Each structure stands twice: as structure tokens, then as C-alpha cells.
Amino acid sequence: MTQALYRKYRPKGWDTVLGQDHIVQTLTNAIKADRVGHAYLFAGPRGTGKTTVARLLAKGVNCLNDDPAKRPCNECDYCKAVNENRFLDLIEIDAASNNGVDDIRDLREKINFAPSQGKYKVYIVDEVHMLSGGAFNALLKTLEEPPPHAIFVLATTEIHKIPATVISRCQRHEFRRVPVDEIVANLKYIVAAENLKADDEALTLIARQSAGGMRDAQSLLDQLASTGDQITLALAQTVLGTATSQTVLDVAASILDLDPARGLEAVHKALDSGADPRSLARQIVEYMRGLMLIQMGNGDQVEAAAEVKKQMDAHAQSFTIADVLRMMKAFNNAATDLRGGWQPSLSLELALAEMMEPMAAPAQPATPTRTKPQPGPAKQTVTQPQAESDAPKSSEKPVISAGEVIKVWRQIIASLPKAQANLGALLNSVRMIDVHGKTLILGFASDVLVEKMNKPDQLEAAQKAIADVLGVTLIIHCTVTNAKGKIPSDVPQDGMVATAIQHGGEIVNVD
């Protein structure tokens, strides 16, 4: 039987432990000075090396090498015995299956016996948080006053479940998630040692999917290596379930176009083909996360095929950051929602329906208000609170109407180069557009957005893009506005009603 990669490449010395230098230094210094504690608590995410470091500690305290700085040496009989899982004084206990009072009492009875081989008996209790309350109580006295030949190492992924009385009797060490670059370097080493073929992009994807767990990353690599093919980004995305499918692109496009029928058709077609609804929801969330990263200027963090990346760039400019966050939250809820158990598509349908509220982009018309048609011209009743805008007032005639600017706003945003994706996102979040003389008033939802937009390079680039499309040079003034929505398509874009809405008004009646 082939040995799993994570077992084959488990660190055998302190120098090969990844991402835990703060712990390695403390423990090696303790071994050198012969000041090893009687009880340790190792806490941290899964696959970060807790059990591995515990085994290294067991080797180090029992190593026969004369130089404490070289322990463990991996050459003496005791080190070899630990490496080969035949060292009698290393006892590993799985607390998940040995969590009762009787199990701990049995341990307490045997702990007083002298070591069979080495100087110390080392007890590694994995997933110690699984012990029952009675078992913890039975362990307390032993932890407080163990025999001089015994060392306890308690390992847990959920330290908040450990009683404070237990924590206080141990030296506590927090294990950290392993950095992505260190995981990638280790995977490259394994690929070379195993004569595998793997693309760097695929290894980076594996490292990020492992969420800082070295063991998970090695297991994923093992899984991909078993396909027998070169490990490419496309293969990794397909096997790991992170590939952006056409369904995801169709759902995103349907939300952008406010076309629920198209989105539902794409979802049902995928589910009818055997797709898992939660997996599909996670793919949508991952896609939206990619859009968010692109909007925030971190597009290099997105692993995607060239054609998908091109589509993501377009969607990142079309959606606002606020819209992307809404979609991430809605579909993340769908990925974890249990309400759809009897109807697999329900959670996805609810998320899609929630997204069919008009997006926040200023140039996209809102869905028409569902009112009965009335004969003759309709009268719009508008409530208008006191405007929060500090825009300069001018009696000078506007050089161009606000309606004309709104009509081409999408075109202005689309004309920006990819290097100005942040500016595109800011212009996408504009809530109010007005023109006073030669001044273009842009209303934003918060001071933070105004501050970001008011940077000289942003203003200069925006004014140039506007001038290129409209043929008119406008001075941009940014302000905070309390506008609550977009102007309905049947309302003149530069009329009195539109102006009221832009300054915080809201249509309350149509008659």
C-alpha cells in the first residue's frame, strides 16, 4: 500500500517544521537547558503540526545523543523507534474515542509505572476537548502533580472548550496557520521528490484551499497526483470544485440584468444535471469574492482561466462593491442554509430572488413600480427630506443636463482602463448626479467614499473619461447624499422629480 504524502513527508527534525518558529525555538531551548515542562497544551487549526511537534518533543527528551542541541538526532535507537512507531514510552490517545472517566482512571493507574525504554513516558492526548467533564476532573490531579518520568502533551483545535483549570496547569502554545508561500515551497519540494508534474498556479490554488493547514495541502496534492495527469490549474479547480462554471457566469449576468428567469433557468439546469446546490452556492460565493478582490486592487490573488478572468474584470466594473458584498452574503447563507433540505433548489432560489432588487449603479434604470396604469399624465407625489448635500449652488445654466450624463454613465465607466478598476468601482457607487453650471455633482453614501474619490489622480482621470465621452469638460465636486434610490425609467432624468429623488426624496404615491 502506498504511504500517504502527509505521512511520508512528516517532519522528523525541528528544522523541517513549517510556520511554527515561535514554538520550535521555545521547545528546543527547553531541551538544551533540560527544563522541559511536565504538561503542554498545543492549540491551533487542524493540520498545522500539533501532533508532529509533540512527537518531536518525545524524541527530543528521550534522544541518546550527547549534545542536547542535536536532539532529536534521528540516528539513535530511541529516535528510530519513534520514527517507526515502535517506541513503547510514547503513548498517543485519541480523546474522541477514549473520553470517559474510566479511560482517564486507567491512564492514571498505568502512569506510575517506570518507562520501558527511554527516560520519559510521553502521553499525547489528541482532540483533548472531546473529554467529558468527569474525565477532565479525573485528569486534573495527574496534570498538577505527575510522576517525574511523565510528560503530557494535550492537543486541541477548540481551546475554548478546555476548562480553565486544565489550561492553568499546562504550558500553552498557539499554533498558527502556515503561510501560503511556505506551503507552496513544501509542495514544490514534494513534487520534485515524487517526480510529479504540476503548474505553479495549481500549487498556489492548493495552498490557498488548504486554509493554512500543511496536512490538508499535502492530502490535496496526493489526491490530484492520483489522477496520473499533469496537475494544471484547470484540473485542480475541477477536482477541488472551485472551477467557475458557465452556470455561475449566467447567474451573475442575470443579476446584473435583473433577469430572474435566466438565473433560475441556469440554476435548475445545473441541479437537474446532478450539481450539488451547496457546492454551486459556494462556487458563486468564490466568484463574487474574486470580483471583490479585483475591485479592491488585488486581482493577482484570483486564480482563474484567462477567459474567466476577462469576464470577471467586466463584472467587477459593472457591479458596485456594495452589490458584490450583498451577493456574497446571500449565497453564503444559501451554502449553509438547512431550510432547502426537502427542496434542494430553495436556498439558491431565495438568494437569487433577494438579489433581484435593483442594483446600486446610478445609470441602470430601476424596475418599474407595479402600479395600475391611469389615463392621462400621472402625477408623482414625492417626499423630500432636507438634503445633506454640501454641493455649491449656482444660478448659471448647466452646460449639459444631468439626464444626459446619467444616460452615458455606464459608457464612461466602461471606457476606463483596467488599471483604474478602483476608480470604476467608485463611479459605480455614485448615488446622485447633478450639474450646476460647469460643476458635476457626484453624491456618495459616505465620507469614506468621498475621501477616496477626492484624490487628485482619481478626479483627473474621471474628468478626462467624462470629457472623452461627453465632449464637455466638467469640474467634479463630491458630496455625501442621502439619496435612497434610482430614478424610475418613466421619470424625466433632468426633471424636478428626478432632482428631488437625487437629493433624498422618495416616491410615495403615483396618481
C-alpha positions as CSV (number, residue, x, y, z in Angstrom):
1,M,0.0,0.0,0.0
2,T,1.3,3.4,-0.9
3,Q,2.0,5.7,2.0
4,A,0.1,9.0,2.1
5,L,2.2,12.0,1.3
6,Y,1.4,13.8,4.6
7,R,2.8,10.8,6.5
8,K,5.8,10.2,4.2
9,Y,6.9,13.8,4.5
10,R,6.0,14.4,8.1
11,P,8.9,16.5,9.7
12,K,11.5,14.3,11.5
13,G,13.5,17.3,12.8
14,W,12.9,20.7,14.2
15,D,14.4,22.4,11.1
16,T,11.6,21.0,8.9
17,V,8.6,22.2,10.9
18,L,6.9,24.9,8.9
19,G,5.3,28.1,10.2
20,Q,5.8,27.5,13.9
21,D,9.2,29.0,14.6
22,H,8.0,30.6,17.8
23,I,7.1,27.2,19.3
24,V,10.1,25.4,17.9
25,Q,12.5,27.9,19.5
26,T,10.9,27.6,22.9
27,L,10.9,23.8,22.9
28,T,14.5,23.4,21.6
29,N,15.8,25.8,24.2
30,A,13.9,23.8,26.9
31,I,15.6,20.6,25.7
32,K,19.0,22.2,25.6
33,A,18.7,23.6,29.1
34,D,17.0,20.4,30.4
35,R,14.0,22.5,31.5
36,V,11.2,20.6,29.8
37,G,7.8,21.1,31.4
38,H,5.5,18.3,32.7
39,A,2.4,19.4,30.7
40,Y,1.9,21.2,27.5
41,L,-1.2,22.4,25.7
42,F,-0.9,22.7,21.9
43,A,-3.8,24.6,20.4
44,G,-4.4,25.6,16.8
45,P,-6.2,24.8,13.5
46,R,-6.1,21.3,12.1
47,G,-3.1,20.2,10.1
48,T,-0.7,22.8,11.5
49,G,1.7,20.4,13.2
50,K,0.5,19.9,16.7
51,T,0.9,16.1,16.8
52,T,4.1,16.3,14.8
53,V,5.7,18.7,17.2
54,A,4.5,16.6,20.2
55,R,6.3,13.6,18.6
56,L,9.4,15.7,18.1
57,L,9.3,16.7,21.7
58,A,9.0,13.0,22.7
59,K,12.0,12.2,20.6
60,G,14.0,15.1,21.9
61,V,13.6,14.3,25.6
62,N,14.5,10.6,25.1
63,C,17.2,11.1,22.4
64,L,20.6,9.4,23.3
65,N,22.7,12.0,21.6
66,D,25.3,13.5,24.0
67,D,24.8,17.0,22.6
68,P,21.4,18.4,23.7
69,A,21.5,20.9,20.8
70,K,21.3,17.9,18.3
71,R,18.3,16.3,19.9
72,P,16.5,14.6,18.3
73,C,19.3,13.1,16.2
74,N,17.1,10.6,14.2
75,E,20.1,8.2,14.4
76,C,20.0,6.7,17.9
77,D,17.8,3.7,18.7
78,Y,15.1,5.7,20.5
79,C,14.7,8.2,17.7
80,K,14.4,5.4,15.1
81,A,11.9,3.7,17.3
82,V,9.7,6.8,17.4
83,N,10.0,7.3,13.7
84,E,8.9,3.6,13.1
85,N,6.0,3.8,15.7
86,R,7.5,1.2,18.0
87,F,8.7,3.3,20.9
88,L,6.9,1.9,24.0
89,D,7.1,5.1,26.0
90,L,5.3,7.3,23.5
91,I,1.5,6.8,24.1
92,E,-0.9,8.5,21.8
93,I,-4.5,8.7,23.0
94,D,-7.5,9.8,20.8
95,A,-9.8,11.6,23.2
96,A,-12.6,11.5,20.7
97,S,-13.0,7.7,21.3
98,N,-11.4,7.5,24.8
99,N,-13.2,10.3,26.5
100,G,-14.8,8.7,29.6
101,V,-13.8,8.8,33.3
102,D,-12.8,5.1,33.2
103,D,-10.3,5.8,30.3
104,I,-8.6,8.5,32.3
105,R,-8.6,6.4,35.5
106,D,-6.9,3.6,33.6
107,L,-4.3,6.1,32.4
108,R,-3.7,7.3,36.0
109,E,-3.1,3.7,37.1
110,K,-0.5,3.0,34.4
111,I,1.3,6.3,34.6
112,N,3.1,5.4,37.7
113,F,5.0,2.6,36.1
114,A,8.5,3.4,35.1
115,P,9.4,4.0,31.4
116,S,10.0,0.8,29.4
117,Q,12.8,2.1,27.2
118,G,13.5,5.8,27.5
119,K,13.9,8.4,30.2
120,Y,10.4,9.8,29.9
121,K,6.9,8.5,29.2
122,V,5.2,11.0,26.9
123,Y,1.4,11.0,26.7
124,I,-0.1,12.8,23.6
125,V,-3.8,13.3,24.1
126,D,-5.2,14.4,20.7
127,E,-8.5,16.3,20.5
128,V,-8.5,16.7,24.2
129,H,-11.5,19.0,24.1
130,M,-13.6,15.8,23.5
131,L,-13.1,14.6,27.1
132,S,-16.2,14.6,29.3
133,G,-16.4,16.9,32.3
134,G,-15.8,13.9,34.6
135,A,-12.8,12.9,32.6
136,F,-11.3,16.4,32.8
137,N,-11.8,16.3,36.6
138,A,-10.0,12.9,36.8
139,L,-7.1,14.3,34.8
140,L,-6.6,17.4,36.9
141,K,-4.7,15.9,39.8
142,T,-2.4,14.0,37.4
143,L,-1.6,17.2,35.4
144,E,-0.8,19.1,38.6
145,E,1.5,16.5,40.2
146,P,2.6,13.9,37.6
147,P,5.4,11.4,38.3
148,P,8.8,12.8,37.4
149,H,9.1,10.5,34.4
150,A,5.8,11.6,32.7
151,I,5.2,14.4,30.2
152,F,1.7,15.3,28.9
153,V,1.0,17.0,25.6
154,L,-2.6,17.9,25.1
155,A,-3.6,18.9,21.6
156,T,-6.8,20.6,20.5
157,T,-8.4,22.6,17.7
158,E,-11.0,24.1,20.1
159,I,-9.2,25.6,23.1
160,H,-12.4,27.4,24.2
161,K,-13.8,24.1,25.2
162,I,-10.9,23.3,27.6
163,P,-11.6,24.1,31.3
164,A,-9.6,26.9,32.7
165,T,-8.4,24.6,35.5
166,V,-6.7,22.4,32.9
167,I,-5.2,25.3,30.9
168,S,-3.7,26.8,34.1
169,R,-1.7,23.5,34.7
170,C,-0.1,23.5,31.2
171,Q,2.4,25.5,29.2
172,R,0.2,26.8,26.4
173,H,1.4,27.1,22.8
174,E,-0.7,28.6,20.0
175,F,-0.1,27.1,16.5
176,R,-0.6,29.4,13.6
177,R,-1.8,28.7,10.1
178,V,1.1,28.1,7.8
179,P,1.8,30.9,5.3
180,V,0.8,30.2,1.7
181,D,4.3,30.8,0.3
182,E,5.8,28.2,2.8
183,I,3.1,25.7,1.8
184,V,3.8,26.2,-1.9
185,A,7.5,25.8,-1.3
186,N,6.9,22.5,0.5
187,L,4.6,21.3,-2.3
188,K,7.2,22.0,-4.9
189,Y,9.7,20.0,-2.9
190,I,7.3,17.0,-2.8
191,V,6.5,17.4,-6.5
192,A,10.2,17.2,-7.3
193,A,10.9,14.3,-4.9
194,E,7.9,12.3,-6.3
195,N,8.7,13.1,-10.0
196,L,5.3,14.7,-10.4
197,K,4.4,17.4,-12.9
198,A,2.5,20.4,-11.5
199,D,1.9,24.0,-12.6
200,D,2.8,26.7,-10.1
201,E,-0.7,28.2,-10.3
202,A,-2.2,24.8,-9.3
203,L,0.1,24.6,-6.3
204,T,-0.9,28.1,-5.2
205,L,-4.6,27.2,-5.5
206,I,-4.0,24.0,-3.4
207,A,-2.2,26.1,-0.8
208,R,-5.0,28.6,-0.5
209,Q,-7.7,25.9,-0.5
210,S,-5.9,24.3,2.5
211,A,-6.5,27.4,4.6
212,G,-3.1,27.3,6.3
213,G,-3.2,23.5,7.0
214,M,0.0,21.8,5.8
215,R,-1.5,18.4,6.1
216,D,-4.6,19.4,4.1
217,A,-2.4,20.8,1.4
218,Q,-0.3,17.6,1.1
219,S,-3.5,15.5,1.1
220,L,-5.0,17.6,-1.7
221,L,-1.7,17.2,-3.7
222,D,-1.9,13.4,-3.1
223,Q,-5.5,13.4,-4.4
224,L,-4.6,15.3,-7.6
225,A,-1.4,13.2,-8.2
226,S,-3.6,10.1,-8.2
227,T,-5.2,11.2,-11.5
228,G,-2.0,10.4,-13.3
229,D,-2.1,13.6,-15.3
230,Q,-0.1,16.8,-15.0
231,I,-1.5,18.9,-12.2
232,T,-2.8,22.0,-14.0
233,L,-4.9,24.9,-12.7
234,A,-7.9,23.7,-14.6
235,L,-7.5,20.1,-13.2
236,A,-7.1,21.4,-9.7
237,Q,-10.2,23.7,-10.0
238,T,-12.3,20.8,-11.4
239,V,-11.2,18.2,-8.7
240,L,-11.4,20.7,-5.8
241,G,-14.8,22.1,-7.0
242,T,-13.6,25.6,-7.4
243,A,-13.8,25.9,-11.2
244,T,-16.0,28.7,-12.4
245,S,-18.8,27.1,-14.4
246,Q,-21.0,28.6,-17.1
247,T,-23.8,28.4,-14.5
248,V,-22.0,30.8,-12.2
249,L,-21.4,33.3,-15.1
250,D,-25.1,33.0,-16.1
251,V,-26.3,33.7,-12.6
252,A,-24.0,36.7,-12.3
253,A,-25.2,38.1,-15.7
254,S,-28.9,37.5,-14.7
255,I,-28.4,39.5,-11.5
256,L,-26.7,42.3,-13.4
257,D,-29.5,42.4,-16.0
258,L,-32.3,42.0,-13.4
259,D,-33.4,38.9,-15.3
260,P,-34.6,36.3,-12.7
261,A,-35.9,33.9,-15.4
262,R,-32.4,33.5,-16.9
263,G,-30.8,32.9,-13.5
264,L,-33.4,30.4,-12.3
265,E,-33.1,28.5,-15.6
266,A,-29.3,28.3,-15.2
267,V,-29.6,27.1,-11.6
268,H,-32.3,24.4,-12.4
269,K,-30.4,23.2,-15.4
270,A,-27.3,22.7,-13.2
271,L,-29.2,20.9,-10.5
272,D,-31.0,18.7,-13.0
273,S,-27.6,17.7,-14.3
274,G,-26.6,16.5,-10.8
275,A,-24.8,19.5,-9.4
276,D,-24.9,19.9,-5.6
277,P,-26.8,23.0,-4.6
278,R,-24.5,23.9,-1.7
279,S,-21.4,23.3,-3.9
280,L,-23.0,25.6,-6.6
281,A,-23.6,28.3,-3.9
282,R,-20.0,28.1,-2.8
283,Q,-18.8,28.5,-6.4
284,I,-20.9,31.6,-6.7
285,V,-19.5,33.0,-3.4
286,E,-16.0,32.2,-4.6
287,Y,-16.7,34.1,-7.9
288,M,-18.1,37.1,-6.0
289,R,-15.0,37.0,-3.8
290,G,-12.9,37.2,-6.9
291,L,-14.9,40.3,-8.1
292,M,-14.3,41.9,-4.7
293,L,-10.6,41.3,-4.8
294,I,-10.4,42.8,-8.3
295,Q,-12.4,45.9,-7.2
296,M,-10.1,46.3,-4.2
297,G,-7.0,46.2,-6.5
298,N,-6.0,42.6,-5.6
299,G,-6.8,40.9,-8.8
300,D,-3.5,39.0,-8.8
301,Q,-4.9,37.0,-5.8
302,V,-7.6,35.5,-8.1
303,E,-6.8,32.1,-9.7
304,A,-8.9,31.8,-12.9
305,A,-8.6,30.8,-16.5
306,A,-7.8,33.7,-18.9
307,E,-11.3,33.8,-20.4
308,V,-13.0,33.7,-17.0
309,K,-10.7,36.4,-15.7
310,K,-11.7,38.6,-18.6
311,Q,-15.4,38.1,-17.7
312,M,-14.6,38.8,-14.0
313,D,-12.9,42.1,-14.9
314,A,-16.1,43.2,-16.8
315,H,-18.4,42.2,-13.9
316,A,-16.1,43.9,-11.4
317,Q,-16.7,47.2,-13.2
318,S,-20.4,46.6,-13.7
319,F,-21.2,45.8,-10.0
320,T,-20.6,48.1,-7.1
321,I,-18.6,46.8,-4.1
322,A,-21.8,47.0,-2.0
323,D,-23.6,44.8,-4.5
324,V,-20.8,42.2,-4.5
325,L,-20.9,42.1,-0.7
326,R,-24.7,41.6,-0.8
327,M,-24.4,38.7,-3.2
328,M,-21.6,37.1,-1.2
329,K,-23.7,37.2,1.9
330,A,-26.8,35.9,0.3
331,F,-25.2,33.0,-1.5
332,N,-23.0,32.2,1.5
333,N,-26.2,31.8,3.5
334,A,-27.6,29.5,0.8
335,A,-24.5,27.4,1.1
336,T,-25.1,26.8,4.8
337,D,-28.9,27.0,4.9
338,L,-30.8,23.9,6.0
339,R,-34.2,25.1,5.0
340,G,-33.9,23.7,1.5
341,G,-33.4,20.1,2.7
342,W,-36.8,19.0,1.3
343,Q,-36.4,21.2,-1.8
344,P,-32.7,21.4,-2.9
345,S,-33.1,24.4,-5.0
346,L,-35.0,26.6,-2.5
347,S,-32.0,28.2,-0.8
348,L,-30.5,29.2,-4.2
349,E,-33.8,30.5,-5.4
350,L,-34.2,32.6,-2.3
351,A,-30.7,34.1,-2.7
352,L,-31.4,34.9,-6.4
353,A,-34.7,36.5,-5.6
354,E,-33.1,38.6,-2.9
355,M,-30.6,39.9,-5.5
356,M,-33.3,40.9,-7.9
357,E,-33.7,44.2,-6.0
358,P,-32.3,46.9,-8.3
359,M,-28.5,47.2,-8.1
360,A,-27.0,50.4,-6.8
361,A,-25.4,51.6,-10.0
362,P,-26.7,55.0,-10.9
363,A,-27.1,54.6,-14.7
364,Q,-29.1,51.4,-14.6
365,P,-32.8,52.1,-14.5
366,A,-34.8,50.7,-11.6
367,T,-37.5,48.2,-12.2
368,P,-40.8,50.0,-12.9
369,T,-43.1,50.5,-9.9
370,R,-46.0,48.0,-10.0
371,T,-49.0,50.4,-10.3
372,K,-52.2,50.2,-12.3
373,P,-52.0,52.3,-15.4
374,Q,-54.1,55.5,-15.2
375,P,-55.4,57.6,-18.0
376,G,-53.8,60.9,-18.7
377,P,-50.5,62.2,-17.3
378,A,-49.5,60.7,-14.0
379,K,-48.9,62.9,-11.0
380,Q,-45.9,61.9,-8.9
381,T,-46.2,62.6,-5.1
382,V,-42.7,63.0,-3.7
383,T,-41.5,63.4,-0.2
384,Q,-38.2,65.3,0.1
385,P,-36.3,65.5,3.3
386,Q,-33.8,68.2,3.9
387,A,-30.8,67.4,1.6
388,E,-27.5,66.6,3.1
389,S,-25.5,67.7,0.1
390,D,-23.0,70.5,0.5
391,A,-22.8,71.0,-3.2
392,P,-22.1,74.5,-4.5
393,K,-25.2,76.2,-5.7
394,S,-25.1,78.2,-9.0
395,S,-27.6,80.1,-10.9
396,E,-25.5,79.6,-14.1
397,K,-27.2,77.4,-16.7
398,P,-25.8,73.8,-16.8
399,V,-23.5,73.2,-19.7
400,I,-25.1,69.8,-20.0
401,S,-28.2,68.2,-18.4
402,A,-27.8,65.7,-15.6
403,G,-30.0,63.3,-17.6
404,E,-27.5,63.3,-20.5
405,V,-24.7,62.5,-18.0
406,I,-26.8,59.6,-16.5
407,K,-27.5,58.1,-19.9
408,V,-23.9,57.6,-20.7
409,W,-22.6,56.9,-17.1
410,R,-22.1,53.2,-17.9
411,Q,-20.2,54.1,-21.0
412,I,-17.9,56.4,-19.0
413,I,-17.1,53.7,-16.5
414,A,-16.5,51.1,-19.3
415,S,-14.1,53.4,-21.0
416,L,-11.7,53.4,-18.0
417,P,-8.6,51.1,-18.4
418,K,-8.2,48.0,-16.3
419,A,-5.5,49.8,-14.2
420,Q,-8.2,52.1,-12.9
421,A,-10.6,49.4,-11.6
422,N,-10.8,51.2,-8.3
423,L,-12.0,54.4,-9.9
424,G,-14.6,52.4,-11.9
425,A,-15.9,50.9,-8.6
426,L,-16.1,54.4,-7.0
427,L,-18.0,55.8,-10.0
428,N,-20.3,52.7,-9.8
429,S,-21.2,53.6,-6.3
430,V,-22.4,57.1,-7.1
431,R,-25.9,57.7,-5.8
432,M,-26.7,61.2,-7.1
433,I,-25.7,63.0,-10.3
434,D,-26.4,66.7,-10.8
435,V,-24.9,69.5,-12.9
436,H,-24.6,73.2,-11.7
437,G,-23.0,75.3,-14.4
438,K,-19.7,73.6,-15.3
439,T,-19.7,71.6,-12.0
440,L,-20.6,67.9,-11.9
441,I,-22.0,67.0,-8.5
442,L,-21.4,63.4,-7.5
443,G,-23.2,62.1,-4.4
444,F,-21.8,59.2,-2.4
445,A,-23.2,57.3,0.5
446,S,-20.4,58.1,3.0
447,D,-17.5,60.3,3.8
448,V,-15.1,57.4,3.2
449,L,-16.1,57.1,-0.4
450,V,-15.9,60.9,-0.9
451,E,-12.4,60.9,0.6
452,K,-11.3,58.1,-1.8
453,M,-12.8,59.9,-4.8
454,N,-11.4,63.3,-3.9
455,K,-7.8,62.2,-4.5
456,P,-6.2,64.4,-7.3
457,D,-5.4,61.4,-9.6
458,Q,-8.9,60.0,-9.3
459,L,-10.5,63.3,-10.1
460,E,-8.2,64.0,-13.0
461,A,-8.8,60.5,-14.5
462,A,-12.6,60.8,-14.0
463,Q,-12.8,64.3,-15.6
464,K,-10.8,63.0,-18.6
465,A,-13.1,60.0,-19.1
466,I,-16.2,62.2,-18.8
467,A,-14.7,64.7,-21.3
468,D,-13.8,61.9,-23.8
469,V,-17.4,60.6,-23.8
470,L,-19.4,63.8,-23.5
471,G,-17.1,66.2,-25.2
472,V,-17.6,68.6,-22.2
473,T,-15.1,69.5,-19.5
474,L,-16.7,69.4,-16.1
475,I,-15.3,70.1,-12.7
476,I,-16.2,67.3,-10.3
477,H,-17.4,68.1,-6.8
478,C,-18.1,65.1,-4.4
479,T,-20.5,65.2,-1.6
480,V,-22.4,62.9,0.8
481,T,-26.0,62.4,-0.2
482,N,-29.0,60.7,1.4
483,A,-30.5,59.6,-1.9
484,K,-32.5,56.4,-1.3
485,G,-32.8,55.0,-4.8
486,K,-32.5,55.4,-8.6
487,I,-34.8,57.3,-10.8
488,P,-37.6,55.2,-12.4
489,S,-37.3,54.8,-16.1
490,D,-40.6,56.7,-16.8
491,V,-39.4,59.8,-14.9
492,P,-37.6,62.5,-16.9
493,Q,-33.9,62.2,-15.8
494,D,-33.4,66.0,-15.5
495,G,-36.9,67.0,-14.2
496,M,-38.0,68.2,-10.8
497,V,-39.0,64.8,-9.6
498,A,-35.6,63.3,-10.5
499,T,-33.8,66.2,-8.7
500,A,-35.9,65.5,-5.6
501,I,-35.0,61.8,-5.6
502,Q,-31.3,62.6,-6.1
503,H,-31.3,64.8,-3.1
504,G,-33.0,62.2,-0.8
505,G,-36.6,62.3,-1.9
506,E,-38.7,59.1,-2.2
507,I,-41.8,58.4,-4.4
508,V,-44.7,57.6,-2.0
509,N,-47.7,57.8,-4.4
510,V,-48.5,57.7,-8.1
511,D,-51.9,59.0,-9.1
